[in-house]
Amino acid sequence: MSDVAYGGASVKRAFSAAFARLVRVREVVARLSGWRALAANAVAGAVAASAFAPLYIWPGLAVGFALFLWTLDGARSGPKPLRAGFLRGWAFGFGYFIVSTYWMSFSMLVQAEEFAWMMPIAILGMPAFLGLFMAGAGLAATAVSGGAGRRALALALAVSASEYLRGHILTGLPWNLVGQALAAHAAPIQLAAFIGPYGLSFIVIGLSILPALAVYAASPQRAALPVAAALAGLAGLYALGGLRLVVHPPSDRDDVLVRVVQPSVPQREKIDPEFYWRNLDRNLALSGGRSDERITFVLWGENAAPLIADEPSPRAYVSEALPEGAVLLAGSVRRIERDGRTRYTNGFAALDADAGEILGVYDKHHLVPFGEYLPFEGLLRAVGLSQLAPFAEGLYPGDGPKTLDIAGVRVSPVICYETIFPGSIYPRGDRPNWIAIVTNDGWYGDTSGPRQHLDQARLRAVESGLPVARAANTGVSALIDGYGRYRFRIDLYEADAREGALPEAAPETLYARIGDAAYALMFLSAAALLAWPRAAKSLTRRILKS
């Protein structure tokens, strides 16, 4: 036997042995029951969530969804399959969201003497609730019988549907949609410009589940096909996205220069009125001197200039120190009168540095539950939870997205939490030249939260085709073009300011024109394939001969 033949035989034996071990793993996982099955799914969910920032361990999605699919196989063979599928789905979701949302609990440490006792509730309560969406997916996928390919398709559809529902029910929380795992690079998320975040996630969910089908193949050779198909799909996302970036090289406006300021004020000091003027000075020190006439816009973070739209004293103080001819765009709590009462908004103000006048305002319309208003107010106040929302009555919501015409440039403000909602960052039919995001991730410490929040901004830029300037008190501030390319970044806890020419807006994207219609078409087409067993079986047989 030649050395080449011997080497080939060795590789074949090794591959066959690996395939046999993987099949045994699937059999062991499928036999799990009771708390062991729930624990395995919780671990699977946690592993899947490692695919997001800052780790970006993309194989975690494949491992996590494989374990999920295999445990659902076991649920089908049990005495109460739907109940088992529901519970295993919930456990998967609990593990997924405890890794995805643990950082929210860190906000309780800013005023630890008052709120530290709530950390366990925040750490466990949010994943327990969000896990219900994945529980529905587990139940729905368990209810579908048939071959392995059909069951995998059912799981992909069910998980995708659960993401869409999670993004819309009870004001929605579309955090860490599966497609967001690819936001480490601009190329693989370019498809979001056409099919949106839910469409991109649907594709990534499908590619993540595909490798799990290897264990159902008729032979070790056939087992390589679903893995190869998943890798080819991922490579296709990179190739098509890369081609789009090459065809549309970076392009800037010569007439607009944006300076993004990140003062990195400690959160405890930021909310302390005693540091009001000092905090203004920290922002001003990074904003450029009065003689700097190059700057068009200076962008400050969320509530960096409280009440500047209402009080003449801070407005005059800030105007005298800003670059001549510049316009300050800053987050600013605003005081308004509603129904004979004084209310407060989480607002945004544009200040003309020369005239000292407010050119436009915007009020955050998508408020944070518990953080900015109290949902189910009557019930929760009865159990003493009113202290979670600022001010006695919480913040007052604005009317919706808004486009402002400032210094001849059209800009749509977005405040913090609003970044995570696709398709609602500017008014439909009133497209701006750019998006100005003001935020403050200082509440959440050095966790995954600020990094994942930045990925959301990158996706909004690609989906809309609009450049995004993001200023954080601290977090990750950045300038991003309409194709998701970073022009610059200021890292977490770094006190700095960077400036850059405003990127040209890309042509209006398909997603901006039709919204989630393309995703709906994809979803319904896959659902039709699932409902047509003969076609699904034929497709699966071609791949696996099973």
N, C-alpha and C positions, 0 to 999 in steps of 0.2 A: 504493500500500500504506500502511495506517495505521501510526502509530508503534507501536501495541500489537502489530499483526501482525508488524511488522519485528522488534520486540524478542523476540517469541515465537519467530520463526524463528532468531534469533541464539542464543537459549538452546538451541533444539533442535540446531543445528549444533554448538555447543560440547559438548553432552551426547554427541552422536554421536561427535565427535572423541575425547572422553575415553574412551568405551566402546571405540573402536577401539584406542587406546593401551593400555588395560588388557588387551585380548585379545592384543595383541602381547607384552606383558610375560609373560602366561601362557604363550604359545608359546615364548618365549625360556627361561623357567624350566623348562618341561617338557623342553626339549632338552638341558639341562645333564646332564653325565655325569661319572663319576670324581670327582676331588677337588673339582671345581667344584660338583657337586651336593651333596656333603657340606658344603662351606663355606657354601653358600646355606642349607642346613637349619640349620646351627649358628647363623647370623645370625638366621634365622627364629625359632629357639627363644629366643635372647637378646631379640629384639624382643617376643615374647610375654610373657616374664618381666618386662618393664617395666610390666606392668599392676598389679603388686603394690606394696605400700608400699616406699618412701615416694613413688614417682612416680605411681602409679595412672594410667598412660597406657593406659586401657582399649582404644582402637583398636589397640594393639599386639597384642592377642589376635587380632583379625580379620586383621591383616596377617600375623602369624606363621603362623596356621593356613592362610591362603590359600596362602602359599608352600609350606607342608608338603604340602597337598593337590595342588598343581600339580606339585611334584617327584615325588610318587607316581604321577601320570599318566605322567610320563616313565619311571619305573621299570617300569611295566607294559608299555611298548613295547620294553624292552631285552631282551637275550638271557637274562638271569638275573633275572627280575622279583622273585622273593621275596627273593633275596640283596640286591638293590638296595633293596627296601623296608625290609628289616631295617637296613641300614647307614644309610639316610637317616633312618629313625626314630631310630636311635641318635644321629646327629649333631644332630637337632633336640633330643633330650633333653639332650645334652651342653651345647648352648648355653643351653637353658632352665635347667638346674640349675647351671651355672657362675655365672649371674647370681643365681639363687635362693639358693645356698648358699656363695658365696665368703666370706661373713662368718665362717663357722666357722673359717677359717684364722687369724683375728685372735687367737683364744685362744692360739695358739702364741707370740704376742709378749709375753704377760704374763711368761713366764719365757724370754725370748728366748735367753738363753745356753744353755739346754738344748734348746729345742724349735723355734727358728726354722728350722732345717734341714728341718723337716717341712712347712713352709708349701706348697711346690709340690705335695707329695703330697696335702695336704688340699684345695688349690684344684682340682687336676685329678682326683684319685682318686675323690672323692665323685661329681662329675658323670659321670665315666666309668662308674661302677657304676650309678647311678640311671638313666643313659641307656639301660640295657638294658631297663627297663620300657617306655620309649617305642619302643625298637627292636621289641619285640613288637607294639606297636600299629601301627607302620609295616608290619611283615610281614603282620599280620592284615588291615589295610585294603587292602594291595596284592593280597591273594588274592581279594578280592571284585571281580567284574567287573560290567558293566552301565552304566547311564546315570550322569550326573553326580550327580544327587540320591541315587542308591543308593550311590555311592562316598563321598559326603559323610557319609551316615548311617553307613556302615561305619567311617569314620574317627572319628566322634563316639563310637560304641560302643567302638571299640578304645581310644581315649584314656581314656575313662571307666573301662573295665575295668583299664587299666594303673594308673590312680590308686588304684582299690580294692585291687589287688594290692600296690602300693607301700605302702599303709597297713597291710598285715597281714603280709606276708612278712618273716621274720627280725626279728621284733618290730615291724616297720613304721616308716615315716617319712612320715606324711601331711602333709608341709610344702608349703605353697603349692599346695593343691588349687585348681583353676582358679576355683571359686566364691569363694575367699577374696579375689579381686581386687575384689569389690564391697564389702568390709568397711570401706571409707573412710566409708560412711554406714550408718546403721541400717536405713533403709527397704528397700533391695534385698535384704538378707539375711534378711528375716523368713520367707521360705519355708523356711528351714532348720529352723524350729520344727516343720514338718510332714513334710518329706522328708529332712531331715538334710543334712550337708555334701556327701555324694556325690551325692545327688539334685540339690542346688543346682548343683554343679559340672557335672553332666550337662546341665542346662539351659543353663548359661553356655557350655559347650563347643559345644553345638548352635547357639546364637545367634552365637558367634564364627566358626563355619565357614560359616554361611549366606551372608554377603556374597561369599565366594569363588565361589559359584555364578553370580554376575552374568555372568562371562565366557562361560558356556555358553548364555546366553539366545539366543533366535532373533532378537531385535531390541534396539536400545538401550532402547526403552520397557520391554520385559520385563525388562531387566537391573536396573531399579530395584526390582523386586518383592522379590527376596531381601534386598536392603539394607534396604528399608522394613520387611520382616518382622522382621529382626533388631532394628531400632530400636524397632519396636512391642513386641517381646518385652521389651526392656530397659525401656521405658517402663511396661510392665505390671508388671514386678517392683517398680519404684518406686511405682506407683500402689497396688497391692495392699498392699505393705509400709507405705506411708504411711497407708493407711486403717486398717490394724491398729494403728499407733501412735496415731492419732487416737482410735480406739475405746477404747484402753487408755492413758489419760494417766498421767504419773508419779504414783506413790503410795508413801509412805514409812511406816515404823513409827515411832511416837512414843517407843517404849520402848528403842530400841537405837541407840546412836551409835558409829560406827566411826572410829577415827583411823588413817590410813595413813601410815607413816613411810618416807621414802626418804633415807638419810644420804649417799648418793653417795660412799662410801669408795673410793679408788683400789684397783683389784683387786690390785695387788702388795702393798698394805698389808693388804688384807682377809685374805689367806692367810698373812700373816706373824705368828707367835705373839707377837712383841714388841709388836704393836699391839692385842692382845686387849682389854685394859681400856679403851684409848682408843676403840676401835671401839664398845664397849658404851656409853661415855659419849656418843658422837655420836648413837647411837640414842635414848638416854635424854633428851638435850637437846631432841629433837624430839617427845618423847612426851607432854609436858604435865607440870606440876608435881604434887606430892603432893596439893595442895589442890583440884585440878581433879576434882570429883566427877561431872562430866557424862558422862564417857567410859565406855562399856560394854566395848569391845574396842580394844586397841592392836595393830595388825598390823605386824610387822617382816618383813624379807625372808629369803631363803634363807640358812640357817646364820648368821643375825645374832647368835645366842646359843649358841655351841658348848657342848655338854655341860651345858647349864643343867638338863636333866632328871636328870643324874647327879651333879652336884657341888653341895654346899650353899653354897659360898662365892659363886659368881656369882648363884645363885638369891636369896640374901639381899640381895646388893648391888643387884640389879635391883628386887626387890620394894619396897625402901625408897624408891625414887625414882619409881615409877610412880604415876599418878593413883589416888587412894583409890577402892576398889571396882571397879577395872578388872581385866580379864583380858588378859594379854599372850598373843598368838598369834605364835609366832616359829619360823622355821626353826632347827633345832638338830641338829648331828651327835650321834647317840646311841651309847652304848657298851652292847653286849649280850653275853651269854654264850651261845654255841652250840657244842654238842658238846665242851664242856670248853675252848673257846678264846674269846678276846675278839675280837669282831667289831664293826664300826662301820656305822651306817646313816645315810643322809641323811634326817633326821627332822624332826618338827614337834612342838612342845610347847605346851600351854596352861598358863599360870602364873597362879594367883590372887595378885594383888598384895597383898592384905591378909593372907592366911594364909601366903603364901610356899610354897604347895603346888602340885604338878603335878596338874592336873585331868584331863588326857588327853594321849595321845601318838599319833603316826602315823608310819609309816616309808614312805618312797617305794618303790613297788613296781615302777615302770617305769623302770629305770635306763638311763643313757646309755651305749651301747656305746663302748668305749675310754675314755670320760671317767670312768665310775664302775665299770665292770667290763670285763674283757677277754674278748670272745667268742673262741671257738676257742682257748681258753687254752693248751692244750698246744702247738699249732702255733706260735702267735705268741710264746710265751715262748722257744721254741727259736730264733727269729730275733732275740731281744733286744728285744721290744716291751712287756715287762711294765711298764716305767716309765710307760706312758701312763695306767694306772689308779692312783688314790690308794690308799695302804696296800698292804701286800704282797699281800693277797688280794682287793683291790677292796672295794667296799661291799656290804653284805648287803641283799637286797631284802626289802621288807615283804610282807604277805600279800595286799594288794589294796586297793581303795578303802575308805574308812571314814567313817562319820558319827559325830561326837562331840556329846554333849549337854552344852553348856557354858553356865552361867549361864541355864539355861532356854531356850536358843536352840540349834537343831541346825545344825551347820556341818560341811562336808566339806572337809578340807585337800587341796590339790593343790600339788605341788612342781615348779616349773620345767618340765622336759621333758614331764611328764605332761599339761600343758595342751594339747598338740597332738593328743591322741587323743580323738576324738569318742566319746560314749557310755560313757565309763569314768571319769568324774570323781566319781561317787559310786556306792555300791552299789545295784544294782537292787532296788527294793522298800523302800529305806530312804532316802527323799528328805529332804534337809536343807532348812533355811530359806535358806541361802546358801552360796556357795563362797568359801573363803579361799585365794588363790594366793600362795605365797611363791616368789620367783625372784631371780635375779641375772644380769643381762645385761651386767655390767661386763666380762666376758671378751671381748666382741665389739666394743668400741669404738663409735665413731659411724658405724655401718653400717646397712644395711637390716634386719639380724637382729632387733634389739630392737623395731622398729616392726612387723615381721611377726609377732613373738611376741605382741604386744599384740592384733593382729587375731584371732589364734587364741582369745585369752581372750574377745573380744567375740562370736565365733561360738559358743563354749561357753555363754555366757550366753543367747543366743537359742535355741539348740538345746534347752537344759534348762528355759528359763523361770525361771532362778534368778539372783538378783543375785550379782555377782562383785566382791570387793574384791581388788585385786592390789597387793602390796607388793614392790618390787624394791630390792636394794641400790643399784643404779642400772639404768635401763632406761626404762620408762614405767610408773609406778604409777598406779592409777586405781580409781574406784568406778563400776561399770556396773550398770544395772538389768536385769531379766530380759527386756527387749526390746532390749537392746544400746545403750541411750542412756547416754552418759557423764554422770555427775554431777560428776566432776572428774577432772583428769589432772595428774600431776607429770611434767614432761618429762625427757628423758635428761640426765644430769649435773646436774640441779637438786637441791640438798639442801633438802628441805622436808618438811612434814607437812600433810596436809589431813584434815578430818573432815567427816562427813556422816551423816545418818540412814540406817539400813539400808533400802533399797528393799523393798517388799513383793514376795514371790515371785509370779510369774504362775502361773496354773493349769498343771498338768502338761501338757506338750506332747505332741502325737501322736508326735513322734520319740522322746521319752523313754519312751513306752509300747511302741512297736513297733519301735524301732531302725531298721535299714536295710531293713525289709520294703517300705516305700513306694518306695524307690529300686530295689529288686529288681524290683518290679512294673513300674516305668517302663522299666527296662533290658530286661526280657524282652518287654514290649510292643513296644519299638522293634526288638528283635532279630527278633520275629515278623514285623514289617513288612518287615524286610530279607530274611527268608527267604521272603517271599511276593512274588516279583518283579512279578507283575501289578499288585498293589495299589501297590507302590512306584513302578512305572513310570507308573501312572495319576496318582498324586499329583504326581510330577515334571512330567508333561506339562501338568497344569493350571497349574503355576506358570511353567514355562519354554517350553512348546511345543517341547521338544527331543526 
